[in-house]
């Protein structure tokens, strides 16, 4: 039940950081200890002068991060002196850095060179350390352990002994781990962390006698730390002494009713004993107790969820308990996030997640992920007023996130609040800099252009479109809208045709882009081509109100191609689809004037 020990976490981190990273030569090159790279140590008297020149220049190029040059110089140096361990070591670093997941040749070369460097200079602890960490990364724990045993025999240090414990535990060499922990205690003295780690190792060995002795010693030495008494209870429970375990859990909870370790262990005891009513009551007690640590609440709810699913019970029991728990003050978002994950796992409608996302934001207002998830839910619901409010609030917590200005502007635009939309989008442009994602910035300016156009401010609209395309020349929606609006005005039609053609080439099945291109060709009086593209447009368009204008354009194009009867049919179709009264009246007038 005890938390992971800091020194064991350090082992894990050190093992990770000390390994050569095959994807990045720059990172790997700097993992070597400075002492291993010292020219004074690396080039002792007796080396050929040409080797020293090549090698020292290679080290200089390494410091400049010119790794290609370093490689060529090291190769030249090793041609002069193939068994120079310092040259082999540096070349091994480069080869291991170059070895991707599939580059077995480079990895084999690096491994061979590193082993040879250690063989030629067995007293160099830095070479051994890199080789040991490389072997551990490859899963050769026996080889890594042997090297760390040599290093710690030569130069004992807390850091290397700690790594050795981690390697021994990973390879199930538990007796070796105990011996190394003894050495750590000799070096630093007996500590709580080392004693607890010994208990853990004895438990993994099933050495109950020493495990009991270790945990009882901890209980005696730290009588106020009730974690150790809970661990003693867990050991009793694990070995079948259930009544003794229960007595310890109850004793701890009498002394400290909100002790999370004892609560979780007692839950496990009730579950194992099949005492379901007591288990359910304790889950509720733990989760609804405002003094219980969040970690224990989450652990209790995880167990309750697993138990409910195993029994095939209704999820409403779990959701009801989550609702009651989340109505209470929360230390952090952990319990609310677990609730969200559970709701997703049982495939509840996305809308039902909104209250949980809002609760997470009440607990942690600057949590970006929850804000984005809530924004997505509100957009799906098309609740644009709520979208605008959420985005305006979100900008206060993370003003550099352009997505919030973008959707606030879109929400205001959709509800006809042009001035508010322009103001929101302009505020967003103030946060565009060299570090900003250019595609998002381009979308922001494109939206500003659309908004200016809706507000009748055409020069400002076109300036915004130009800025959007400066940031992302492949912004298809911007290219389409800019081209279409130029065509409506009959301005810069050649420029509009070129922009629209790019969208059609990129997405040849997009009805909107095809319609724009057909309409520009119509304005250019290239009616035959326009007809080809409007036919393709209608092939990809559904007969919906949103597409009424496509059929209107088809009528105009067919009319100019001399097919008046077909033109009228298209206008009639457009009139039947549109839900805009003014548009329908205009279409009906067109039909009356031009009916054959």
C-alpha positions in Angstrom: 0.0 0.0 0.0 3.0 2.3 0.4 3.7 4.8 -2.4 6.7 4.1 -4.7 9.9 5.1 -3.1 11.6 8.2 -4.5 14.9 6.4 -5.0 13.3 3.6 -7.0 11.6 6.2 -9.2 15.1 7.7 -9.6 16.4 4.4 -10.8 13.7 4.2 -13.5 14.4 7.7 -14.7 18.2 7.2 -14.7 17.9 4.0 -16.7 15.8 5.8 -19.2 18.0 8.8 -19.5 21.3 7.0 -19.6 20.4 4.9 -22.6 21.5 6.0 -26.1 18.5 7.3 -27.9 18.6 5.8 -31.4 16.4 8.5 -33.0 18.5 11.5 -32.1 22.3 11.7 -32.5 22.4 15.1 -30.8 20.8 13.8 -27.6 22.9 10.6 -27.5 26.2 12.5 -28.1 25.6 14.5 -24.9 24.9 11.5 -22.7 28.6 10.7 -22.4 30.2 11.9 -19.2 32.5 14.8 -19.6 35.4 12.8 -18.2 35.0 10.2 -21.0 35.5 12.9 -23.6 38.6 14.7 -22.2 41.2 15.0 -25.0 43.9 14.8 -22.4 42.7 11.4 -21.2 41.6 10.2 -24.6 44.8 10.8 -26.4 47.7 9.7 -24.2 51.3 9.8 -25.4 52.1 7.0 -27.8 49.1 7.6 -30.2 50.2 8.4 -33.7 50.1 12.1 -34.4 47.6 11.7 -37.3 45.2 9.8 -34.9 45.4 12.6 -32.4 44.7 15.3 -35.0 41.7 13.4 -36.4 40.3 12.5 -33.0 40.7 15.9 -31.4 39.0 17.5 -34.5 36.2 15.0 -34.3 35.6 16.0 -30.7 35.6 19.7 -31.8 33.0 18.9 -34.5 30.9 17.1 -31.9 30.9 20.1 -29.7 29.6 22.1 -32.7 27.0 19.4 -33.3 28.4 18.7 -36.7 27.9 14.9 -36.4 28.5 14.1 -40.1 31.9 15.7 -39.9 32.6 14.0 -36.6 31.7 10.6 -38.1 34.2 11.1 -41.0 37.0 12.2 -38.7 36.4 9.3 -36.3 36.5 6.9 -39.2 39.8 8.4 -40.4 41.2 8.2 -36.8 40.2 4.5 -36.5 41.8 3.8 -39.9 45.0 5.0 -38.3 44.6 3.3 -34.9 41.7 0.7 -35.0 42.1 -0.3 -31.4 42.0 3.1 -29.8 39.3 2.7 -27.1 38.4 6.4 -27.1 37.8 6.4 -30.8 35.7 3.2 -30.6 33.7 4.7 -27.7 32.9 7.9 -29.6 32.1 6.0 -32.8 29.9 3.6 -30.8 27.9 6.6 -29.6 27.3 7.8 -33.1 26.3 4.3 -34.4 23.9 3.7 -31.6 22.4 7.1 -32.1 21.9 6.4 -35.8 20.3 3.0 -35.1 16.6 3.3 -35.6 14.1 0.6 -34.7 14.8 -1.2 -37.9 18.6 -0.3 -38.3 20.0 -3.5 -36.9 23.3 -3.1 -38.7 24.1 0.3 -37.0 23.0 -1.1 -33.7 25.2 -4.2 -34.0 28.2 -2.0 -35.1 27.7 0.3 -32.1 27.3 -2.6 -29.7 30.5 -4.3 -31.0 32.5 -1.1 -30.8 31.3 -0.3 -27.3 32.2 -3.8 -26.1 35.6 -3.6 -27.7 36.3 -0.2 -26.0 35.5 -1.7 -22.6 37.7 -4.7 -23.4 40.6 -2.5 -24.4 40.2 -0.1 -21.4 38.6 -2.1 -18.6 39.5 0.5 -16.0 37.4 3.2 -17.7 34.2 3.3 -15.7 32.4 5.6 -18.1 32.7 3.1 -20.9 31.4 0.4 -18.7 28.5 2.5 -17.6 27.3 3.3 -21.1 27.7 -0.4 -22.1 25.7 -1.5 -19.0 22.9 0.9 -19.7 22.9 -0.1 -23.4 22.6 -3.8 -22.3 19.8 -3.1 -19.9 17.9 -1.3 -22.7 18.4 -4.3 -24.9 17.0 -6.6 -22.1 20.4 -8.1 -21.2 20.0 -7.6 -17.5 22.6 -10.2 -16.6 25.3 -8.4 -18.6 24.3 -5.0 -17.2 24.3 -6.4 -13.6 27.8 -7.9 -14.1 29.1 -4.5 -15.3 27.5 -2.6 -12.4 28.9 -5.2 -10.0 32.3 -4.4 -11.4 31.8 -0.7 -11.3 30.5 -0.6 -7.7 33.3 -2.9 -6.5 35.7 -0.4 -8.1 34.0 2.8 -7.1 31.0 2.3 -4.8 28.4 5.1 -5.1 24.8 5.5 -4.0 23.7 6.3 -7.6 25.2 3.2 -9.2 24.2 0.9 -6.3 20.6 2.2 -6.6 20.6 1.4 -10.3 22.0 -2.1 -9.5 19.1 -2.7 -7.1 16.6 -1.8 -9.9 18.3 -4.1 -12.4 18.3 -7.0 -9.9 14.7 -6.5 -9.1 13.8 -6.3 -12.8 15.6 -9.6 -13.5 14.1 -11.3 -10.4 17.6 -11.5 -8.8 16.0 -10.8 -5.4 18.8 -12.1 -3.2 21.2 -9.9 -5.2 18.9 -7.0 -4.6 19.0 -7.6 -0.8 22.8 -7.8 -0.9 23.0 -4.5 -2.7 20.5 -2.9 -0.3 22.8 -4.1 2.5 25.7 -2.3 0.8 23.6 0.9 0.5 22.9 0.7 4.2 26.6 0.3 4.9 27.4 3.3 2.7 24.6 5.6 3.9 23.3 4.0 7.1 19.9 2.4 7.7 17.1 4.4 6.3 13.3 4.1 6.1 13.4 3.9 2.3 16.0 1.0 2.2 14.1 -0.9 4.9 10.8 -0.6 3.0 12.5 -1.7 -0.2 13.9 -4.7 1.6 10.4 -5.6 2.8 9.2 -5.3 -0.8 11.9 -7.6 -2.1 11.3 -10.2 0.6 7.7 -10.2 -0.3 8.5 -10.8 -4.0 10.8 -13.6 -2.9 8.0 -15.2 -0.7 10.4 -15.0 2.1 7.8 -14.4 4.8 10.1 -14.7 7.7 12.3 -11.8 6.6 9.3 -9.9 5.3 7.6 -10.0 8.7 10.8 -9.1 10.4 11.4 -6.1 8.1 7.9 -4.7 8.4 7.7 -5.3 12.1 11.0 -3.4 12.5 9.5 -0.5 10.5 6.4 -0.6 12.7 8.5 -0.4 15.8 10.8 2.3 14.5 8.0 4.5 13.0 5.0 3.9 15.3 3.2 7.0 14.2 3.4 6.0 10.5 0.3 3.8 10.2 1.2 2.8 6.6 3.6 0.1 8.0 0.9 -1.4 10.2 -1.4 -1.6 7.1 1.4 -3.3 5.2 1.8 -5.8 8.0 -2.0 -6.4 7.8 -1.6 -6.9 4.0 1.1 -9.5 4.6 -1.1 -11.3 7.1 -4.0 -11.2 4.6 -1.8 -12.5 1.8 -0.7 -15.4 3.9 -4.1 -16.4 5.0 -4.2 -14.8 8.5 -7.4 -13.0 7.7 -8.6 -12.3 11.2 -5.2 -10.8 12.2 -5.3 -8.7 9.1 -8.8 -7.5 9.9 -7.8 -6.6 13.4 -5.0 -4.5 12.2 -7.1 -2.6 9.6 -9.8 -1.9 12.2 -7.2 -0.8 14.8 -5.6 1.6 12.3 -9.0 3.0 11.3 -9.9 3.5 15.0 -6.7 5.5 15.4 -7.1 7.3 12.1 -10.6 6.9 10.6 -9.7 8.5 7.3 -6.5 6.5 6.7 -6.6 5.8 2.9 -4.3 2.8 3.0 -6.4 1.0 5.6 -9.6 1.8 3.8 -8.4 0.4 0.5 -7.0 -2.7 2.2 -10.2 -3.2 4.1 -12.1 -3.0 0.9 -10.0 -5.7 -0.6 -10.5 -7.8 2.5 -14.3 -7.5 2.3 -14.3 -8.3 -1.4 -12.1 -11.4 -0.8 -14.3 -12.5 2.1 -17.5 -12.1 -0.1 -19.0 -9.6 2.4 -20.7 -7.6 -0.3 -22.9 -5.4 1.9 -19.9 -4.4 4.0 -17.9 -3.8 0.8 -20.6 -1.6 -0.7 -21.1 0.4 2.5 -17.4 1.0 2.8 -17.0 2.1 -0.8 -19.7 4.7 -0.2 -18.1 5.8 3.0 -14.7 6.2 1.4 -15.9 8.0 -1.7 -18.3 10.4 0.1 -16.0 11.2 3.0 -14.7 14.7 2.4 -11.5 13.9 4.4 -10.5 10.9 2.4 -7.6 11.4 0.0 -8.5 11.6 -3.7 -6.2 8.7 -4.5 -8.2 6.4 -2.2 -11.5 7.6 -3.6 -10.3 6.9 -7.2 -9.0 3.5 -6.1 -12.3 2.6 -4.4 -14.3 3.7 -7.4 -12.1 1.7 -9.8 -12.8 -1.4 -7.7 -16.5 -0.6 -7.5 -16.7 -0.2 -11.3 -14.8 -3.5 -11.9 -17.1 -5.3 -9.4 -20.3 -3.8 -11.0 -19.2 -4.9 -14.5 -18.2 -8.3 -13.3 -21.7 -8.8 -11.8 -23.3 -7.5 -15.0 -25.1 -4.9 -12.8 -26.7 -1.7 -14.0 -24.3 1.2 -14.5 -26.8 3.5 -12.8 -25.3 2.4 -9.4 -21.9 3.7 -10.4 -23.2 6.9 -12.0 -25.4 7.6 -9.0 -22.4 7.3 -6.6 -20.2 9.5 -9.0 -22.9 12.2 -8.9 -23.0 12.2 -5.1 -19.3 12.2 -4.8 -18.7 15.0 -7.3 -21.3 17.2 -5.6 -18.7 17.4 -2.7 -15.6 19.6 -2.7 -12.7 18.0 -4.6 -9.0 18.2 -4.1 -8.3 17.7 -7.8 -9.9 16.5 -11.0 -9.0 12.8 -10.7 -12.4 11.5 -9.6 -14.2 13.7 -12.2 -12.0 12.4 -14.9 -12.5 8.8 -13.9 -16.3 9.5 -14.2 -15.8 10.9 -17.7 -13.8 7.9 -18.8 -16.4 5.5 -17.3 -19.2 7.3 -19.2 -17.3 7.0 -22.4 -16.6 3.3 -21.8 -20.3 2.6 -21.4 -21.0 4.6 -24.5 -23.2 7.3 -23.1 -24.2 10.0 -25.5 -21.5 12.7 -25.8 -23.9 15.4 -24.5 -24.1 13.6 -21.1 -20.4 14.4 -20.6 -21.0 18.1 -20.5 -21.9 18.4 -16.7 -18.8 16.3 -15.9 -16.6 18.5 -18.0 -18.0 21.6 -16.4 -17.3 20.1 -13.0 -13.7 19.4 -14.0 -13.4 23.1 -15.0 -14.8 24.2 -11.6 -12.1 22.2 -9.9 -9.3 23.1 -12.3 -10.3 26.1 -14.5 -7.1 26.1 -16.5 -7.4 22.5 -17.7 -7.2 22.9 -21.4 -8.2 19.3 -22.3 -11.6 19.6 -20.5 -12.3 23.0 -22.1 -11.6 21.6 -25.6 -13.8 18.5 -24.9 -16.6 20.7 -23.6 -16.3 23.0 -26.6 -16.6 20.0 -28.9 -19.8 18.9 -27.1 -21.4 22.3 -27.4 -20.5 22.5 -31.1 -22.1 19.2 -31.7 -25.2 20.5 -30.0 -25.0 23.7 -32.0 -25.5 25.6 -28.8 -23.7 28.7 -30.2 -24.6 31.0 -27.3 -22.9 28.5 -24.9 -20.0 28.2 -27.3 -19.4 31.9 -27.3 -19.6 32.1 -23.5 -17.2 29.2 -23.0 -14.7 30.6 -25.5 -14.7 34.0 -24.0 -14.1 32.5 -20.5 -11.4 30.1 -21.9 -9.5 33.0 -23.4 -8.9 34.3 -19.9 -7.2 31.1 -18.8 -5.2 30.4 -22.0 -5.0 33.6 -24.1 -2.6 32.0 -26.6 -5.1 29.3 -27.8 -6.4 30.7 -31.1 -9.1 28.1 -31.3 -11.2 29.9 -28.7 -11.2 33.2 -30.5 -12.0 31.3 -33.7 -15.1 29.6 -32.4 -16.2 32.6 -30.4 -16.1 34.5 -33.7 -18.0 31.8 -35.5 -20.6 31.5 -32.8 -21.2 35.3 -32.9 -21.3 35.2 -36.7 -23.9 32.4 -36.8 -26.2 34.5 -34.5 -25.8 37.6 -36.7 -23.6 39.5 -34.1 -21.1 40.7 -36.7 -19.4 43.4 -34.5 -18.9 40.9 -31.7 -17.6 38.3 -34.1 -15.1 40.8 -35.6 -14.0 41.9 -32.2 -13.4 38.4 -31.0 -11.4 37.4 -34.1 -9.3 40.6 -34.0 -8.4 39.8 -30.4 -7.2 36.5 -31.6 -5.0 38.0 -34.3 -3.2 39.9 -31.6 -1.8 36.6 -30.3 -0.4 35.5 -33.6 3.4 35.4 -33.6 6.3 33.4 -34.9 5.5 30.5 -32.5 1.9 30.2 -33.5 0.6 27.3 -35.6 0.4 28.8 -39.1 -2.6 26.7 -40.1 -4.7 27.8 -37.1 -3.6 31.4 -37.6 -4.6 31.2 -41.3 -8.0 29.8 -40.3 -8.5 32.7 -37.9 -7.7 35.3 -40.5 -9.9 33.5 -43.1 -12.8 33.5 -40.6 -12.2 37.2 -40.0 -12.4 37.7 -43.8 -15.8 35.8 -43.9 -17.1 37.9 -41.1 -16.0 41.2 -42.6 -17.7 40.1 -45.9 -20.9 39.3 -44.1 -20.8 42.7 -42.5 -20.3 44.4 -45.9 -16.8 45.5 -45.2 -15.2 44.1 -48.4 -11.8 45.8 -48.4 -11.2 44.5 -44.9 -12.4 41.1 -45.9 -10.0 40.8 -48.8 -7.1 42.1 -46.7 -7.9 39.4 -44.1 -8.0 36.7 -46.9 -4.6 37.8 -48.2 -3.1 37.5 -44.7 -4.7 34.0 -44.3 -3.1 32.9 -47.6 0.2 34.4 -46.6 0.2 32.2 -43.6 -1.0 29.1 -45.4 -1.2 29.2 -49.1 -3.1 25.9 -49.1 -6.0 27.0 -47.0 -8.7 25.6 -49.3 -11.7 27.1 -47.6 -10.1 30.6 -47.7 -9.2 30.1 -51.4 -12.8 29.0 -52.2 -14.5 31.9 -50.3 -12.1 34.5 -51.5 -12.6 33.4 -55.1 -16.3 33.1 -54.8 -16.7 36.6 -53.4 -14.5 38.1 -56.1 -16.7 36.3 -58.7 -19.8 37.8 -57.1 -18.4 41.2 -57.6 -17.0 40.4 -61.0 -13.5 41.5 -59.9 -10.1 39.9 -60.5 -11.8 37.0 -62.2 -8.5 35.5 -63.5 -7.1 35.5 -59.9 -10.4 34.0 -58.7 -10.2 31.3 -61.3 -6.7 30.4 -60.3 -7.5 30.2 -56.6 -10.7 28.2 -57.2 -8.9 25.8 -59.6 -6.4 24.9 -56.8 -9.3 23.8 -54.5 -10.9 21.6 -57.2 -7.6 20.0 -58.0 -7.1 19.3 -54.3 -10.6 18.0 -53.6 -12.3 17.0 -56.9 -15.3 15.6 -55.2 -16.2 18.7 -53.1 -19.5 20.0 -54.4 -18.9 23.5 -52.8 -15.5 23.9 -54.5 -16.8 22.6 -57.8 -19.8 25.0 -57.7 -17.5 28.0 -57.0 -15.3 27.0 -60.0 -18.3 26.5 -62.3 -19.6 29.9 -61.2 -16.3 31.7 -61.9 -16.2 30.1 -65.4 -19.7 31.3 -65.9 -18.6 34.9 -65.0 -15.7 34.5 -67.4 -18.3 33.5 -70.1 -16.7 30.1 -70.5 -20.2 28.5 -70.5 -19.3 25.1 -71.9 -16.6 24.6 -69.3 -18.9 26.0 -66.6 -21.6 23.4 -67.6 -19.1 20.5 -67.3 -18.2 21.6 -63.7 -21.8 22.3 -62.6 -22.8 18.8 -63.8 -20.0 17.4 -61.7 -21.1 19.6 -58.8 -24.6 18.2 -58.8 -23.3 14.7 -59.1 -21.8 15.2 -55.6 -24.5 17.3 -54.1 -27.5 16.3 -52.0 -30.9 17.9 -52.7 -31.0 20.0 -49.5 -31.9 23.5 -48.6 -28.2 24.3 -48.1 -27.6 23.3 -51.7 -30.4 25.3 -53.3 -27.9 27.9 -54.7 -26.1 25.1 -56.6 -29.3 24.3 -58.6 -29.8 28.1 -59.1 -26.3 28.3 -60.6 -27.0 25.2 -62.8 -30.1 27.0 -64.2 -28.1 30.1 -65.0 -25.4 28.1 -66.7 -27.7 25.9 -68.7 -29.7 29.0 -69.8 -26.5 30.5 -71.2 -25.8 27.3 -73.0 -29.1 27.6 -74.8 -30.9 24.8 -72.8 -33.8 26.9 -71.5 -36.1 24.1 -70.6 -33.4 22.4 -68.5 -32.5 25.7 -66.9 -36.1 26.3 -65.7 -36.2 22.8 -64.2 -33.1 23.6 -62.2 -34.6 26.9 -61.0 -37.8 25.1 -60.0 -35.7 22.6 -58.0 -33.9 25.4 -56.3 -37.1 27.2 -55.4 -38.5 24.0 -53.9 -35.4 23.4 -51.8 -34.7 26.9 -50.4 -36.1 28.0 -47.1 -35.3 31.7 -47.7 -38.4 33.5 -48.8 -36.6 36.3 -50.6 -34.5 33.8 -52.5 -37.6 31.8 -53.4 -39.4 35.0 -54.7 -36.3 35.8 -56.9 -36.3 32.3 -58.3 -40.0 32.4 -59.1 -39.6 35.7 -60.9 -36.8 34.2 -62.9 -38.9 31.2 -63.8 -41.8 33.3 -65.0 -39.6 35.6 -67.1 -37.7 32.8 -68.8 -40.1 29.9 -69.0 -40.0 28.5 -72.6 
